[in-house]
Protein backbone atom coordinates (compact mmCIF):
# COMPACT_ATOMS: atom_id res chain seq x y z
CA UNK A 1 0.00 0.00 0.00
CA UNK A 2 2.19 2.89 -1.24
CA UNK A 3 -0.24 5.56 0.02
CA UNK A 4 0.02 4.45 3.65
CA UNK A 5 3.64 3.24 3.40
CA UNK A 6 2.53 -0.22 4.50
CA UNK A 7 3.95 -3.54 3.34
CA UNK A 8 1.75 -6.60 3.89
CA UNK A 9 2.97 -10.16 4.12
CA UNK A 10 1.33 -13.55 4.09
CA UNK A 11 2.37 -15.95 6.84
CA UNK A 12 5.02 -13.49 8.03
CA UNK A 13 6.17 -12.97 11.63
CA UNK A 14 7.15 -9.30 11.61
CA UNK A 15 6.54 -8.84 15.36
CA UNK A 16 9.11 -11.54 16.19
CA UNK A 17 11.57 -11.12 13.31
CA UNK A 18 11.67 -7.40 12.49
CA UNK A 19 12.97 -4.38 14.42
CA UNK A 20 12.10 -0.70 14.05
CA UNK A 21 15.02 0.94 12.28
CA UNK A 22 15.94 -2.36 10.65
CA UNK A 23 15.68 -3.01 6.93
CA UNK A 24 13.55 -5.23 4.75
CA UNK A 25 14.90 -6.16 1.33
CA UNK A 26 12.43 -7.28 -1.28
CA UNK A 27 14.31 -9.89 -3.32
CA UNK A 28 17.06 -7.37 -4.12
CA UNK A 29 14.55 -5.14 -5.97
CA UNK A 30 14.38 -2.56 -3.23
CA UNK A 31 15.10 -1.99 0.43
CA UNK A 32 12.99 -0.20 3.02
CA UNK A 33 13.75 1.06 6.52
CA UNK A 34 11.16 -0.26 8.98
CA UNK A 35 9.40 2.63 10.71
CA UNK A 36 6.71 0.71 12.60
CA UNK A 37 5.71 -2.90 13.15
CA UNK A 38 1.91 -2.92 12.93
CA UNK A 39 1.33 -6.68 13.23
CA UNK A 40 2.81 -10.02 12.23
CA UNK A 41 1.69 -9.35 8.67
CA UNK A 42 2.12 -5.57 8.31
CA UNK A 43 4.94 -3.08 8.68
CA UNK A 44 5.07 0.62 7.92
CA UNK A 45 8.23 1.77 6.15
CA UNK A 46 9.90 5.17 6.30
CA UNK A 47 9.33 7.10 3.09
CA UNK A 48 11.75 9.42 1.30
CA UNK A 49 12.56 10.27 -2.34
CA UNK A 50 14.64 7.11 -2.81
CA UNK A 51 11.79 5.03 -1.39
CA UNK A 52 9.37 6.41 -3.99
CA UNK A 53 11.51 4.91 -6.79
CA UNK A 54 11.71 1.64 -4.87
CA UNK A 55 7.92 1.52 -4.51
CA UNK A 56 7.54 1.96 -8.27
CA UNK A 57 10.02 -0.88 -8.93
CA UNK A 58 8.32 -3.05 -6.33
CA UNK A 59 4.86 -2.37 -7.78
CA UNK A 60 6.03 -3.54 -11.21
CA UNK A 61 7.60 -6.68 -9.77
CA UNK A 62 4.52 -7.43 -7.66
CA UNK A 63 2.32 -7.22 -10.76
CA UNK A 64 4.58 -9.80 -12.45
CA UNK A 65 4.54 -12.04 -9.36
CA UNK A 66 0.74 -11.86 -9.07
CA UNK A 67 0.40 -13.06 -12.66
CA UNK A 68 2.46 -16.13 -11.79
CA UNK A 69 0.73 -16.60 -8.38
CA UNK A 70 4.09 -16.48 -6.58
CA UNK A 71 5.02 -14.71 -3.36
CA UNK A 72 7.85 -12.18 -3.43
CA UNK A 73 10.83 -13.35 -1.34
CA UNK A 74 12.24 -10.93 1.23
CA UNK A 75 14.92 -10.70 3.90
CA UNK A 76 14.83 -8.81 7.18
CA UNK A 77 17.96 -7.14 8.53
CA UNK A 78 17.83 -6.01 12.17
CA UNK A 79 19.01 -2.60 13.28
CA UNK A 80 22.41 -3.00 14.86
CA UNK A 81 23.41 -0.81 17.79
CA UNK A 82 27.10 -0.05 17.33
CA UNK A 83 27.61 1.55 20.79
CA UNK A 84 29.32 -1.56 22.17
CA UNK A 85 31.60 -1.79 19.13
CA UNK A 86 32.57 1.89 19.44
CA UNK A 87 33.24 1.47 23.18
CA UNK A 88 35.63 -1.43 22.45
CA UNK A 89 37.39 0.59 19.73
CA UNK A 90 37.88 3.55 22.09
CA UNK A 91 39.21 1.23 24.81
CA UNK A 92 41.66 -0.44 22.42
CA UNK A 93 42.97 2.89 21.12
CA UNK A 94 43.22 4.42 24.61
CA UNK A 95 45.27 1.36 25.64
CA UNK A 96 47.70 2.08 22.77
CA UNK A 97 46.36 -0.69 20.55
CA UNK A 98 45.51 -0.64 16.87
CA UNK A 99 42.44 -1.55 14.82
CA UNK A 100 41.83 -2.22 11.13
CA UNK A 101 38.79 -0.66 9.50
CA UNK A 102 37.50 -1.31 6.01
CA UNK A 103 35.29 1.75 5.43
CA UNK A 104 33.72 0.47 2.22
CA UNK A 105 32.07 -2.27 4.24
CA UNK A 106 32.90 -5.17 1.93
CA UNK A 107 34.88 -6.60 -0.93
CA UNK A 108 34.00 -6.13 -4.59
CA UNK A 109 35.42 -6.46 -8.09
CA UNK A 110 34.68 -2.94 -9.29
CA UNK A 111 37.41 -0.57 -10.45
CA UNK A 112 36.30 2.26 -8.16
CA UNK A 113 35.73 2.78 -4.45
CA UNK A 114 32.34 2.04 -2.98
CA UNK A 115 30.79 4.82 -0.87
CA UNK A 116 32.56 4.97 2.49
CA UNK A 117 30.59 4.10 5.60
CA UNK A 118 30.25 6.64 8.43
CA UNK A 119 31.57 4.29 11.13
CA UNK A 120 35.24 5.08 10.51
CA UNK A 121 34.63 8.81 11.08
CA UNK A 122 32.50 8.15 14.18
CA UNK A 123 35.20 5.89 15.64
CA UNK A 124 38.01 8.32 14.85
CA UNK A 125 36.32 11.43 16.21
CA UNK A 126 35.01 9.60 19.28
CA UNK A 127 38.45 8.20 20.11
CA UNK A 128 40.11 11.62 19.67
CA UNK A 129 37.45 13.19 21.92
CA UNK A 130 38.35 10.62 24.61
CA UNK A 131 42.05 11.49 24.30
CA UNK A 132 43.28 8.54 22.23
CA UNK A 133 46.28 9.19 19.96
CA UNK A 134 44.73 8.27 16.59
CA UNK A 135 46.95 7.65 13.57
CA UNK A 136 45.36 6.82 10.24
CA UNK A 137 47.29 4.75 7.71
CA UNK A 138 45.42 4.56 4.37
CA UNK A 139 45.81 1.25 2.61
CA UNK A 140 44.47 -0.24 -0.58
CA UNK A 141 44.26 -3.92 -1.38
CA UNK A 142 44.60 -4.91 -4.99
CA UNK A 143 43.70 -8.51 -5.81
CA UNK A 144 45.49 -10.07 -8.74
CA UNK A 145 43.29 -13.16 -8.59
CA UNK A 146 40.15 -11.85 -6.95
CA UNK A 147 38.16 -15.08 -7.37
CA UNK A 148 40.74 -17.43 -5.88
CA UNK A 149 40.67 -16.58 -2.18
Number of C-alpha atoms within 10 A of each C-alpha: 10 15 5 9 16 18 17 15 16 9 8 13 13 18 16 10 12 21 21 17 17 17 19 22 15 17 13 11 12 17 20 23 22 24 18 18 19 14 15 17 15 18 24 21 24 15 17 10 7 11 18 13 12 18 19 13 13 20 14 11 15 16 11 13 13 11 8 9 10 10 11 14 9 14 14 18 15 16 14 9 8 9 9 9 11 18 13 11 19 25 15 15 21 17 11 11 13 13 9 8 12 14 15 15 12 7 10 11 10 7 6 7 10 13 9 12 12 10 16 16 12 11 19 19 15 16 21 15 11 12 12 19 14 17 10 10 6 7 7 6 6 8 10 7 7 10 7 6 5
